[in-house]
Amino acid sequence: MSDYIFYPGCAMESSARAYDISLKAISKTLGIGIKDVDDWNCCGATEYLSISATPAYALIARNLALASRQVNGSNTVMASCSACYLNLTKADHNMAVDPKFGIKINQALEAGGLSYQPGALEIKHILDIMVNDIGLEKIKSKVKRPLEGLRVAPYLGCMVPRPDYASRFSDAEQPVELDMLLESLGAEVVDFPLRTACCGGHMTQISPDTAFDLINRLVKAADDQQADLMVTACPMCQMNLDAFQGEMNHHFKTNFKMPILFFTQLVGLAFGYEASELGFGLELVSAKSALSKLGMKAPESDSAAKVKKPPKGELPMPAPLPKMPRSAEKEATQ
């Protein structure tokens, strides 16, 4: 069994619960051990870095310092959130290429009795680990339910492949790793040139019109290719395209109902897990129609399409996440 030090980030226990549940499920089949970074903290997402570099990077580097204490045969930190992955790699890289900056960050860490030596850890996104560490042949060998007939748009988002300091991905603009993984599961990967286009990030709270335009562009591109669903590797991308799809429809007077799922959920389906074991039903735009192509059922959950326009002057807010039956969630995480 390969062991990884896991940095979960803030989303995995909230908006990205389906990601967390499905990741833990497939890790058993793949024979990988996952241990959370003890006492981890938020990576600061994207805003903090533009406000004050030293405290922002100290906040990120604290997680690396804590993870370096847990090295026990493996020095690889696995991140599932794209923003978290990017921040962790940027902190490690910038401390290494600018020793004076690294000293300044370690001086800040000393207040908590910590320090971090850049390069002490390998930081990898879960997609990188699955494709390059575990390998597509092993993944293919675990497939019990090929995803034949399922048309999938691969959406990686803008943060994972760039900047790619360690050259882990095939290309900054059109990386093929997610495509290859989905194809190894038997899915039909549609032509999707927008695989690294921005989902808008927090623009839904800053400039909703801009955000809706970006979301519409992505969802429409997948719909134009007659995709049954979009698959992503980023909690922010999944939340924007799923939770704000109803608002976007209202804004443009469209009626898209494009399910937005995490790639680990499709891996789990191909491995033979039931939808209830992989967090299905937590999406707001229901995956029912897509799953029916595999002869499977999913809980009905189409509340994103029913979101109404907010009162004038108020920012758009997504509908609450559907509640997963406790019995199903308990079963999925055991």
C-alpha positions in Angstrom: 0.0 0.0 0.0 1.2 3.5 -0.9 0.7 6.1 1.8 0.0 9.8 1.2 -0.2 12.7 3.6 -3.5 14.3 2.7 -4.2 18.0 2.8 -8.0 18.1 2.6 -8.6 21.8 2.5 -11.8 23.5 3.7 -14.2 22.3 0.9 -13.9 18.6 1.4 -16.2 18.6 4.5 -18.6 21.1 3.1 -19.4 21.9 -0.6 -17.1 19.1 -1.9 -18.4 16.3 0.4 -19.0 14.1 -2.7 -15.3 14.5 -3.6 -14.2 13.4 -0.1 -16.6 10.5 0.1 -15.7 9.2 -3.4 -12.0 9.7 -2.9 -12.0 7.6 0.3 -14.1 4.9 -1.3 -11.8 4.4 -4.3 -8.6 4.7 -2.2 -9.6 1.3 -0.7 -9.8 -0.3 -4.2 -6.5 1.3 -5.3 -4.7 0.3 -2.1 -3.5 3.8 -1.1 -3.4 5.0 2.5 -4.6 8.6 3.3 -3.7 10.3 6.5 -4.8 13.9 7.0 -2.2 16.6 7.9 -2.6 17.0 11.7 -4.0 20.4 12.7 -4.1 21.7 9.1 -5.4 25.2 8.5 -7.0 26.9 5.5 -4.6 27.7 2.6 -6.0 31.2 2.3 -7.5 30.5 -1.2 -6.7 33.2 -3.7 -7.5 36.5 -2.1 -5.0 36.6 0.8 -1.9 36.3 -1.4 -2.8 39.6 -3.1 -3.2 41.4 0.2 -0.1 40.6 2.1 2.5 38.0 0.9 4.4 37.2 4.1 1.4 36.2 6.3 -0.3 34.6 3.4 2.6 32.3 2.6 3.3 31.7 6.3 -0.3 30.5 6.5 0.2 28.1 3.6 3.7 27.0 4.7 2.4 26.1 8.2 0.6 23.2 6.5 3.9 22.1 4.8 5.7 22.3 8.1 3.1 20.2 9.8 3.1 17.7 7.0 6.9 17.4 7.1 6.6 16.2 10.7 4.4 13.3 9.5 6.8 11.9 6.9 7.0 8.2 7.5 8.2 6.4 4.4 6.4 8.7 2.1 7.1 12.4 1.7 4.2 13.1 -0.7 1.5 15.5 0.2 -1.7 14.8 -1.8 -4.1 17.7 -2.4 -7.6 17.3 -3.9 -8.5 21.0 -4.2 -6.9 22.9 -7.1 -6.5 26.1 -5.2 -4.9 24.3 -2.2 -2.6 22.4 -4.6 -1.6 25.6 -6.3 -0.9 27.4 -3.0 1.1 24.6 -1.5 3.3 24.3 -4.6 3.7 28.1 -4.9 4.8 28.3 -1.2 7.3 25.5 -1.6 8.6 26.9 -4.9 8.9 30.5 -3.8 10.7 29.6 -0.6 13.2 27.6 -2.7 13.9 30.2 -5.4 14.1 33.1 -3.0 16.1 32.1 0.0 15.6 35.5 1.7 11.8 35.1 1.4 12.1 31.5 2.7 14.0 32.8 5.8 11.3 35.4 6.4 8.5 32.7 6.2 10.4 30.5 8.6 10.8 33.4 11.0 7.0 33.7 11.0 6.7 29.9 11.5 9.0 30.0 14.5 6.2 31.7 16.5 4.4 28.4 16.4 7.5 26.3 16.9 7.6 25.2 13.3 9.9 25.4 10.2 9.9 24.1 6.7 12.7 23.3 4.4 11.6 23.8 0.8 11.8 20.7 -1.3 11.4 18.4 1.7 8.0 17.3 0.4 6.6 16.3 -2.9 3.2 18.0 -3.5 0.9 16.4 -5.9 -2.7 16.7 -7.0 -4.8 13.6 -6.7 -5.3 13.5 -10.5 -1.5 13.5 -11.0 -1.2 10.7 -8.4 -3.8 8.5 -10.1 -2.4 9.0 -13.6 1.3 9.0 -12.9 1.9 7.2 -9.6 -0.9 4.6 -9.6 -1.0 4.4 -13.4 -3.8 4.0 -15.9 -3.1 0.3 -16.4 -3.8 -0.5 -12.8 -6.9 1.7 -12.8 -8.2 0.0 -15.9 -7.6 -3.4 -14.3 -9.9 -2.4 -11.4 -12.8 -1.5 -13.7 -15.9 -3.6 -13.1 -18.5 -1.4 -14.7 -17.1 0.3 -17.8 -18.7 3.7 -18.4 -19.6 2.8 -22.0 -22.0 5.2 -23.7 -21.4 8.0 -21.2 -20.3 11.2 -22.9 -18.2 13.2 -20.6 -16.7 16.7 -20.9 -13.3 16.9 -19.0 -13.0 20.1 -17.2 -9.7 20.6 -15.2 -10.0 24.3 -14.5 -7.3 26.9 -14.6 -5.3 26.2 -11.4 -4.0 22.7 -11.6 -1.8 22.8 -14.7 -0.4 26.3 -14.3 2.0 27.3 -13.1 3.3 23.7 -13.3 6.6 24.1 -11.5 7.5 20.4 -11.6 6.2 19.7 -15.1 3.7 17.1 -13.9 1.1 17.7 -16.6 1.4 17.3 -20.3 0.5 20.8 -21.3 -0.5 24.1 -19.6 -3.3 24.9 -21.9 -4.6 21.5 -23.1 -3.5 18.8 -20.6 -4.7 15.3 -21.4 -4.4 13.6 -18.1 -8.1 13.8 -17.1 -9.1 12.7 -20.6 -6.9 9.6 -20.4 -8.2 8.7 -17.0 -11.8 8.9 -18.1 -11.0 6.9 -21.3 -9.5 4.2 -19.1 -12.8 3.9 -17.3 -14.6 3.3 -20.7 -16.2 6.7 -20.9 -16.5 8.6 -24.2 -14.6 11.9 -23.8 -16.0 14.7 -25.9 -13.9 17.4 -27.6 -13.7 20.1 -24.9 -11.1 22.8 -25.7 -12.2 24.8 -22.6 -10.8 22.2 -20.2 -8.6 24.8 -18.5 -10.8 27.9 -18.9 -11.6 29.8 -15.7 -15.0 29.1 -14.0 -15.0 32.6 -12.5 -13.7 31.8 -9.1 -15.3 34.2 -6.6 -16.6 36.5 -9.4 -20.1 35.4 -8.4 -19.7 37.6 -5.4 -17.9 40.4 -7.1 -19.3 40.7 -10.6 -22.2 38.3 -11.1 -22.7 39.2 -14.7 -19.1 38.3 -15.5 -19.4 35.1 -13.5 -22.6 34.0 -15.3 -20.9 34.7 -18.7 -18.0 32.4 -17.8 -20.3 29.7 -16.4 -22.6 29.9 -19.5 -19.6 29.6 -21.8 -18.4 26.4 -20.2 -21.8 24.7 -19.7 -22.9 25.6 -23.3 -19.7 24.2 -24.7 -20.3 20.9 -23.0 -24.0 20.9 -24.1 -23.0 21.7 -27.7 -20.9 18.5 -27.6 -23.9 16.6 -26.3 -22.1 15.7 -23.1 -24.1 13.8 -20.5 -22.1 15.5 -17.8 -19.0 17.6 -17.0 -16.3 16.2 -14.7 -13.9 18.3 -12.7 -11.1 18.0 -10.2 -11.7 21.3 -8.4 -14.2 22.1 -5.6 -14.5 25.7 -6.7 -15.2 24.8 -10.3 -17.8 22.2 -9.3 -19.6 24.6 -6.9 -19.7 27.5 -9.4 -21.0 25.4 -12.4 -23.4 23.4 -10.3 -24.7 25.8 -7.6 -24.9 28.8 -9.9 -26.2 27.1 -13.0 -29.8 27.9 -12.1 -28.9 31.6 -11.6 -27.0 31.6 -14.9 -30.0 30.0 -16.6 -32.2 32.8 -15.2 -29.7 35.5 -16.3 -29.5 34.2 -19.9 -33.0 32.7 -20.1 -31.5 29.3 -20.9 -32.5 25.9 -19.5 -29.3 24.0 -19.2 -29.3 21.0 -16.8 -25.7 19.9 -17.0 -24.6 17.7 -14.1 -21.2 18.7 -12.7 -19.4 15.8 -10.9 -16.0 15.1 -9.4 -13.8 12.7 -11.4 -13.4 10.4 -8.4 -17.2 9.8 -8.5 -16.9 8.4 -12.0 -13.8 6.3 -11.0 -16.0 4.9 -8.2 -18.8 4.0 -10.6 -16.4 2.2 -12.9 -14.9 0.3 -9.9 -18.4 -1.0 -9.2 -19.5 1.2 -6.3 -23.1 2.2 -6.1 -24.0 5.9 -6.5 -25.1 6.1 -2.8 -21.5 5.2 -1.8 -20.0 8.0 -3.9 -21.8 11.1 -2.8 -24.3 11.2 -5.6 -27.3 13.2 -4.6 -25.2 16.0 -3.2 -25.0 17.7 -6.6 -27.7 20.4 -7.2 -28.2 19.6 -10.9 -29.2 16.0 -10.7 -27.0 13.3 -12.4 -30.1 11.1 -12.7 -30.3 11.2 -16.5 -26.5 10.5 -16.9 -26.6 7.6 -14.5 -29.6 6.1 -16.3 -27.4 5.5 -19.3 -25.4 3.1 -17.0 -28.6 1.5 -15.8 -28.2 3.1 -12.4 -30.4 5.3 -10.2 -29.5 8.4 -8.3 -31.4 10.6 -5.8 -33.4 13.3 -7.5 -31.7 16.7 -6.8 -32.4 19.5 -9.3 -32.7 22.4 -7.0 -30.0 24.5 -8.8 -32.4 24.9 -11.7 -35.1 26.2 -9.4 -33.0 29.1 -7.9 -34.8 32.4 -8.3 -33.3 35.8 -9.1 -32.2 37.5 -5.9 -33.8 40.8 -4.8 -32.4 43.9 -6.4 -29.0 44.9 -4.9 -28.3 41.5 -3.4 -25.6 39.1 -4.5 -26.6 35.7 -5.9 -26.4 32.8 -3.5 -26.6 29.1 -4.3 -29.3 26.9 -3.0 -28.3 24.8 0.1 -26.7 21.5 -0.6 -29.1 18.6 -0.6 -28.9 16.5 2.6 -27.5 13.1 2.1 -29.2 10.4 4.2 -27.0 9.8 7.2 -27.1 6.0 6.6 -25.8 6.5 3.1 -23.1 8.9 4.1 -22.0 6.6 7.0 -21.8 3.7 4.6 -19.8 5.7 2.0 -17.1 6.7 4.5 -16.7 3.4 6.3 
